[in-house]
């Protein structure tokens, strides 16, 4: 039997039982759609995290006390501004070094108040990280050296405290101390789960007085280029270890952060795809069951075909093509449904979803493979039927 003729016969057999064929395909449709949607969500989450890490700045090196690992408790920082000066000498350029000391404080303007993150920083923060001031100006070297009580507000803080008024030049109270607002950041959004619009920047020297501490939580360095970032990190860590021999320090690059997060999200995407693949397996069992029923119903037809010269291979190929046709049609429908569902999820919810060609190819390939794997047994059973016995069947 020619392949084209086999396809025509297979399609005719499916049309003869439209309802049964449709219900059989439904399991494959749901399975493929689930694979496409869940892989799209996992891929979208991974791309979003990568964009957020890269959005912090380029060639960043983060130096913190202790080991950087997920689930580990933070180490109490022994760093101080004298250590920052030592690191600056190693780097050779103050504009490439930024620091933070953070505390949650109540910020108030008139009757409006908000609890937010207050960061003590150097004037170099916009050069090291990607931060743009929408109104007013940022901190200056003089503000840091003289511990001036000035503040730059995140867009969410400014909107909460001043509504439609211009905050620049206005007074705010931070932890009971008055500050003058000199600038407002441009809206940035969330980064790694942190709302970067919900923060206030003040000079690090002022923060030390306000918080009653002299520590620095961490140091960020902008390396001149990617080739020298590891070497620079080793030199900085060696200098800090010399100054604090009892404390271990870690220097983490953006590539390392992306590598760890990418591995975690990659595993999550794989798990989601595997869970969705279970429904494809169930759909395959349904296909196999229906094809076995079809073989039993068409026993007389099989006997007649064999009586007029059809080989066992021809009969087996026909039933195998019917199973593959069922799953490929279901796979194509499931892909379309999955793409539509992923687009809807991305448009109507905060959950990111990104369609990738390999996810579509994987889903369609698996659906076709399901048809082949679960169609083999019914096809073999049909091909092995004795023509005399088959012709006697009612």
N, C-alpha and C positions, 0 to 999 in steps of 0.2 A: 504494500500500500504506500502510495506516495505521501510525503509529509504534509503537503498542502491539503490533500484529501483527508488525511487524519485530523488536521486542524478543523476542517469544515464539519466533519462528523462529530468531533468533540464539542464544537460550538452548538451544533444542532441538538445534541443530547442535553446540554445545559439549558437551552431555550425551551426544551420540552418540559422541563421541571423548574420553571422560573422561581417559584416561591422557595422550593427546597434549596436551589442554588444560591439564592439571595441570602437565606438564613445561614447557609454554610459559610458564605463569604463574610458574613457579619463578624465572626470571631477574628478573622484575618484583618478585616478593616479596622476593628478596634485595637488590635495588637500593634499594627503598623502605625496607626495614628498616635497611640500612646508612646511608642518608641520615638517618633519624630518630635512630639511635644516635649517629652522629658529630656531628651538629648539637647533640644533647642534651649530649654531653660538652664540646663547645666552649662552649656557652652556660653550662653548669654551672661550668666553669673561670672564665669571665668574671664570673659572679655571685659566686663565691667570692673572687676577687681584689678585687672592689668592696667586699664585706663586710669583708675584712681591712683595706683602706685606710681605710674609714670607721670601723672598730673602733679605729683608733689614737686617735681623738678627733675633736672637731668644730672647724671653723674653724682648722685647723692651717696654719702657715706654716713651712717648713723652709728655713733659711739655711745654705748651705755655700759654701766656696771653690771656684772653678772653674765650669765649665758642667755642668749636670746633663743627661746624655744616656746612653742605653744603649750600652755598648761602650766608653765613654771611660774613660781611666785616672783614678783619683782624684787630686786636687790636694793636695799637702802643706799642711796647715792652718797659717796664721800666727796664728790666733785665740788669745786668752788671756782670762783672767778679767777683765782691764781692759776688753777689748772687750765682754764680756758686760755689764759695768756700764754701758758707753756705750749698748748696745742697750736695757738696762733703762730708762735715762733717756728714750730715744725712745718706748718702749712706755708708760712711765708706771706700770707695775705689775709688781713683781718676781714675783708669783705667776703671771704669764702667760708667764714665760720659763724654759725648761729647756735644759740643756746635756748633752753626753755626751763622754766620752773613753773609748775602749774598748781593751781588750787581752785576749788569750787567756792565761789563767793556770791553774795547777794549784791546786785547792782541796781541802783535806784535813781530815778530822775523824776522829781516831783512826787506824785502819788503812784506812778508806775514803777514796778519793781520786777526783777527777773533774776533767778539763780542761774549762773552760767560759769563757764571755765574762764579764769583769768590767768593769762600767760605772761610771765616775766621774760622779756626777750631783749636781744641786742638790736641795734638799728640795721643790722645786716640781713634780717629775715627776708625781705622782698628779693634780695639778690640770691640767696641760697634756695629758698622755696619760691614757687610760683604764686605770688600774692599781689594783687593789683588794688590800689586805693582808688575808689570811685569818686570820693569827695574829700577835700582837705588834703592833708599830707601825712606821711608816716613819721615815726620817731627819728630823732637825729642823734649823732654822737654826743652832742652837748646834753640832750635829755638824759642819756644813760649816765654820763659822767657826773652830772649834778643831781641825779635821782629826782628829776622833775616829776610832778604829779600830772601827767598827761596820758591820754588813752586813745587808742584806735579801736572802734567798735566793729564787730561783725555785722553784716547786713541784717541778720535776724534779730540781733540785740537792738540795733538802731530802730528797726521797725517796731519792736515791742515797746520800747521806752518812749519814742518820740513820734510814732505814727507817721504822719505826713510832714512833720516839721523837719527842718535841716538841723541835725545834731551838732554840726561843726561849730565850735565856740560855746556850746552849752556846757553846763556842769552836771556831772553824775557823781553819785556816792558809791564807792566800792569798799565794802567791809567797814562802813562808817567813816571813810576818809574821802574828802572831796577831790575830784579829778576834773580836768578840763578836756573836753573831746576835741581832738585835732584832726581826726580823719575817720572815714567809714570805708570798710573794704567793699570791693565789688562782690556780688553774689557768687559763691563757689559751689555750694552743695555739700553732699556727704562724701567722705573719703575713708574707706576701710571701716565703715560703721560709725564714724565720728562726723558730726555736723560742724563743718568748718566755718559756717556762718554764725554759729552760736558760741562765740568766744570774744574776749577782750584782750588786747595787747597793751602792756605797760612796760616801762623800762625795767630791766632785770634788777637793777640796783634799788629801784622803788619797791619792786615786789619783795625783795629781801627784807626791807623795813616793814612792809605791810603784813607779810606772812610770819615775820619773826624767825627767819631762817637765813642761812648763808649758802645753802646747797644749790647745785645745778643738777636738774634731773637727767639731762642728756645733751650731747653735742652733735650738731649736724655740720658736715663739711661738704662743700661742693668741689669735687676734684677737677683739675684742669681738663682731663680727658679720661676716657674709659681705660686706656692702656695702663695708666699709672694709679688707678684707684686702689688696687690691692696693695701695692707697695706703700702708698700713702697711709692706708689703714694700718698696716703693720708698724710703721714708724710711730703713728699716734698712739696705738695700743702699747708699744714698748715704752714710750715716754710716760704715759699714765701709770703703767705697771711699776716703773722706776720710782714715781712719786708716791704710789700707794701699793707697796709690795704685798699687803695682805688682802687686796681686792683683785678679782679677775674682771677683765674688761673684754667686751666684744665689739667688733666693727662689722656692721652688716651693710651690704650693698643692695641696691634695688633689684639687681638680678637674683640675688639670693632670696630676697623676700618673694619675688615673683615665682621662683622655683619651688619654694615650699608651698605657697598658696596654690600654685598651678597643680602640684602633685595632689594636694588635698581635694581640690575641685575636680580634677581628672578622675580620681577614685569615686567621688560622689556621682559624677556623670555616668561612669560605668555601672555603678550600682543601680542608678535610676533606669538605665537602659536594660539592665538584666531583669529588673522587676517588671518592666513593660514587656520584655521578651517572654515572660511566663504566659501572658495572654496569647502571644503568638503560638506558643507550644500547645495551649488549649485549643486554639483554632485549628492547628494541624491535626490534632486528635479527632476533631469534628469532621475535617475533610476526609481523613482515613475511614471514619465510620460510615459517612455517607457514600463513599466510593464502594465500600464493601456491600452496602445495601443495593447500590446500583448494579453491581456485578450479579447479585442474586436475582434482581428483578429482570435482568436482561440475559439470563442464561440461555433462553431459546434463541435470541439474536446471535449470541456468541456461537452456539452450535451451528446455526445456519451459515454464518460467516466461515467457520472452519470447514463446513461441508463443501463450500464452493471454492476452497483453496486458500483461505487466509491462514497464515502461519501463526504459531503461538506468539512470536515476536510482534507481529502486526497487531494482534489483539492487545498485548501488553502495552505497546506504544500508545494505542488509542486511549486506553483508560488512564495511562500515566499523563498524557497530554490533557485530558479532562481535569485531572487533579491540579496540574500546573496552571492551566487556564483559570481555574477557580481562584487559586492563591495569587496569581499575578494581577488578575482583575481586582481582587480584594486589596492587593498591595498598592496598586495605582490609586484606587479610591481612598485608601487609608492615608497615602502620602498627601493627596490634595486636602483631605480633611485635617490632617496634622499640621500642614502649613497654615491653613486658615485659622485653626485653633491657636497655634503659636503666635501668629500675628495679632489675634484678638487679645491674647494674654498680655503681650507686650504693649499693646495700645491702651488697654483699659485697666491695667494694674501696674504696681511698681515692680513687679517681677520681670527681670530682663529675659528676653528670648531671642536667640540668634539662630537662623536656619543655616546649616552648612551642607554642602553638596555631599560630603561623605556620609552624613547621617541619612540623607535621602537614599543614597546608593546602598547603604547598609540595610536599611529597612526593606527596600525593594528586593535586594539580593536574598535576604533572609526569608522573605515571603515566598520567593520562587523556590528557594531550597526546601522550605516546608512542604511545598507541593510535591517536589521530587521525592523527598524522604518518606512522607506519609502516603504517597501514591504508589510506591513500589510494591507493597504487599498486596493491595487490591489488584494492581496490574498483573502481578505474577499469578495470583489466584485465577484471574480471568484467562490468562494465557495457558494455564495447565488444565483447564476444563476439558473433559473427554467429549468430543463432538456428538457421539451417539447418546451419551447420558444427557448432554445439554439439550439435544433435540427432543428428548422425551419429556423435558421439564414443562410444567404448565405455566 
